[in-house]
Amino acid sequence: MGDNNGADGFAPLRVKRVVRETSDAVSLVLGVPDHCSARFRYRAGQFLTLRVNVDGQDLRRCYSMSSAPVEDELRITVKRDPGGVVSNWLNDAATEGVEIHAAPPEGRFCLRDNGDEIVAFAGGSGITPIMSLMRTALSGSSRRIRLFYANRNRDSVIFDEALARLAEQHADRLAVAHHIDDDNGVVTPEAVRTFLEDAGAADYYICGPRPFMDTVEAAVRESGVPSQRVHLERFTVDPVPADVGNSSTETTETVVIELDGKKTTADYRSGNTLLQTARMSGLRAPSSCETGSCGTCMARIVTGSARMLNNDALDDDEVAEGWVLTCQSLPTSQTVHVVYE
């Protein structure tokens, strides 16, 4: 599990308080050792990578902070996921005093400091980072906020009371619209377009399950919102299709990986990402979320080509310069040379 000094990038955080949000979601307030406090300062919207040992297996998962930096505490909120080993363990076994190892905060799903209106769309546990963004904006600015929050049923609404309190305290700035699937069906493009009416200059923040995010993102973009105004945070990505390794016109044979000034040449196994290829070569390449959201694993392709399955971290200029997210990149040329800089 690593040492107590965090030499491997992880530090021991102790659970200070457990808050049961709903029957299937829990918030954990985490205590940071004094010597690690500077490393664990965070921006609203960022996440922690946790490393926990479940049944003898070390597992890593990312969870967004639901607290805001102004609150002077570190709190994550975890929703139980059917088949989710770590999320279920955190809901069941993470009691007060339990020690959990975490890497310092990361992520680019952060507030743009431009003073414009915030329009947020959250689905289910996607409310977690958006709650942090809203608390920060309400306490540190005069920005207006509109939140569209979708859930399967009323009992699954995380932060229901907290949102109601915020809406009451900031009635002139915060408007919350709940969408309950059991009552209204799944979110439709029409529902999104209706919510967008009369929005002026605004930044759009979207987080939730993939079908929800796809519907909202498409409707937002179709309404004419510039891409630089749309910010996405995905908790999961679709698995790589079984035939994806045969989709390129040229079969990849070798991958040259340059890390810490050293070059490693690896035989390529069809279907593996560049990050997986690096790991199979025994390299400790940087990574964190592994969903294409944080940018930790970014590297530059200097020879050859690759395509990204998902990219919520790099802008168009970075991609044009050859940067890729190695956790999402599949090589598409006979040889690829990638450099971690």
HUHU-V443575 format. One record per helix or strand of 2 or more residues. SS is the DSSP state (helix for helix, strand for strand). FROM is the first residue (numbers start at 1). TO is the last residue. If there is no record, write none. Layout:
BEGIN
SS | FROM | TO
SS | FROM | TO
END
This chain:
BEGIN
strand | 10 | 22
strand | 25 | 32
helix | 34 | 36
helix | 38 | 40
strand | 47 | 54
strand | 57 | 65
helix | 69 | 71
strand | 74 | 79
helix | 85 | 93
strand | 99 | 106
strand | 117 | 123
helix | 124 | 140
strand | 145 | 151
helix | 154 | 156
helix | 160 | 169
strand | 174 | 180
helix | 181 | 184
helix | 189 | 196
strand | 202 | 207
helix | 210 | 222
helix | 227 | 229
strand | 230 | 233
helix | 244 | 246
strand | 254 | 259
strand | 262 | 267
helix | 274 | 280
strand | 298 | 303
strand | 306 | 308
helix | 316 | 320
strand | 323 | 325
helix | 326 | 328
strand | 329 | 331
strand | 335 | 339
END
